[in-house]
Amino acid sequence: MTATEAVSLRDGVRIDLTTGETVVADATEPNGDVVVLSHAHGDHLYTRAPTDVICSDLTARLAAARREDEGSLSRTSHPAIEQVSAGHVPGSCATIIEDSDGTTYLYTGDFSTRNRFALDGFDAGAVAAEHDVDVLVTESTYGKPEYVFEDQGTLESRIIDWLNDSNDTPVILFGYTLGRAQELELLVARSERDRLFVTEAIEQLNDVIESIHNVEFAAERYGRDVTIGAGDVLVLPAQTNKLSFVDHIVENTGALKAGFSGWAIEDSFKYRGDYDETFVLSDHSDFSELTATVETLNPKQVFTQHGFADAFATHIETTLGIDARSLKENQTSLGQFS
């Protein structure tokens, strides 16, 4: 079986090993001999809990918190599988699979190479020193040249300066409940702002993360009995930015709205989200980091998924000379890649 035949995108990423086992990663309803979970974001998380799963302890706890009706996860291991930090969100891992025929697969899941906050970035150099990766399955969310982000330290300083400069006005910061919200909370803690409020859902994940990482989120729970004023910060899930209760807060307090995303590199992001300010704060690798990762790992075959998968696969082939193609759902033969 060739790598092209072994890797497919169905419900999650499927890798058929020469042992006869099937590894399934980040499936909605996991159906494989070996189930892998890279992290606990909703678009990678199950709706039906697997019996046994390979993931980090923190991801298992976060997944259980986000899928309370499904109960806790039963973590397991496999002698041919190793996980390393993916640097995307707390608990996120990339997965290394050693097949019995000598082929080494690396499934990144979503990843970031930058060390930031309480996270260690994905270290392609360390992986390459230990493993000769033959087949790389990588995300390509920002897989176009225009998506190159500024230095992390410079960005964080700009965000803190903005928080301080607008301290006479309450602000509402929008970010994903897992990952971005915690990053924003830690940035607020470094500013001159007085009070920090979060939703119950964010607070729940904060508690789980604090139980594993040496980090503390000094946030209070926001409720209807809370009125925010000058010096206050409210962190809300990104998808709530256009809900009526947010409009009500803005109308009654004059709060400024700020959006945080890699997509903020586009001017339209600010207007689509009706934000007063935006910052290019991302949990993903940018184009240059994606390219550097592939170059460092130097695999024989690359599969791309998410975002600009076609464009990034073409870039890898033309620039690095590595066979690359984007994963399409339910591809089963070489001809379907053409």
Buried (B, 14 or more C-beta within 10 A) or exposed (E): EEBBEBBBBBBBBBBBBEEEBBBBBBBEEBBBEBBBBBBBBEEBBBEEBBEEBBBBEBBBBBBBBBBEEBEEBEBBEBEBBBBBBBBBBBBBBBBBBBBEEEBBBBBBBBBBBBBBBBBEBBBBEEBBEEBEBBBBBBBBBBBBBEBEBEEBEEBBEBBBEBBEEBBEBBBBBBBBBBBBBBBBBBBBBEBEBEBBBBBEBBBBBBEBBBEBBEBEBEBEEBEEEEEBEEBBBBBBBBEEBEEEEBEEBBEEBEBBBBBBBBBBBBEEBBEEBEBBBBBBBBBBBBBBBBBBBBEBBEBBBBBBBBBBBBBBBBBBBEEBEBBBBBBEEEBEEEEEEE
